[in-house]
Amino acid sequence: MNSSRLFGIVLSVVGIGLAVIAGLWLAAQTSAGDLQADGALLGAGIAFIPVALLVGAGLYLFLRGGAQSQQESIMRTQRKLMDIVRSRGQVDISDLALELNVPTGEIKDLVHQLVGLQVFSGYINWDDGTLYSMQAQELRQLDKCKNCGGELKISGKGVVTCRFCGTEYFVG
């Protein structure tokens, strides 16, 4: 658990604790006759302000910490994907999905994210299900598909696709 989430939980618990203490004190004072109902209502209104601030800040930090945690998890998965592909040169998508513990459909999204960040260069044949790492310099010099010899066309930022077999080349 990251520190933002932990601090958010602590703030929320402190806020709820403050509300309980203030409520018990106001109830005790009212039942003892030391405080009238309108005074207790005013006291509850005043106690609500710091309680709302503490609980609100706690919830905000808890939710923000969760988003940061999710983003860090995605970055770790991307980094692991890069390490696996670079070290092996080529890897089967189903093997990659097993090692990363993600669905095979998510591999395509991860690869495209890395291409968008311009940190991955290589190519993939979706029909064969194999991802290849390759130097960007070599990919820029390609004029025909390595898989079928077909014509290549630009299909997105840093992505070139074979018109015939669908092999995608990622020029980082």
Residue, then its C-alpha position, 0 to 999 in steps of 0.5 A: m500500500n502506498s503512503s498516500r492511501l495509508f495517510g488517507i485512511v489515517l485522516s478518515v479514521v481521525g475524522i470519524g473518531l473526532a465526530v464520535i468523540a464530539g457527538l458523545w460529548l455533546a450527548a453527555q452534556t445535553s443529557a446532564g442538563d449542562l447544554q441545551a438542544d440549540g447549543a448542542l446543535l450549534g456544537a454539532g455544526i461546528a464539529f462537522i467542519p473539521v470532521a468533513l475536512l479530515v474525511g474529505a481529504g482522507l478520501y481524496l488521498f485514498l482514491r488518488g493513491g489507488a490511481q497512482s498504484q494502478q499506474e505504477s502496476i501498468m508501468r511495471t508490466q510494460r517494463k517487464l514486457m520490454d525486458i522479456v522481448r529485448s532479452r529473447g529477441q522474439v517471444d510468443i504472445s501467449d507465453l508473454a501473456l502467461e509470464l506477465n499474468v495478463p490476458t493476451g488481448e491486453i498484450k496488444d494494448l501494452v505494445h501499442q502504449l510502448v510504441g506511443l512512448q517511443v521506447f519499443s521498436g520491433y514487429i509482430n505478426w498477429d496471425d502467428g502470435t510472435l513479437y520480435s524486437m528489432q533495432a529501429q534503424e533496421l526497421r526504417q530501412l525496410d521496404k517489404c514485409k519480412n513475413c510475406g514480402g508484401e507492400l508496407k504502409i504507414s498506419g499510425k505514429g510509429v506503426v507500419t503495417c503490411r497490407f497483405c498479412g497484417t504484420e505490424y512494424f513498430v519504429g520507436 
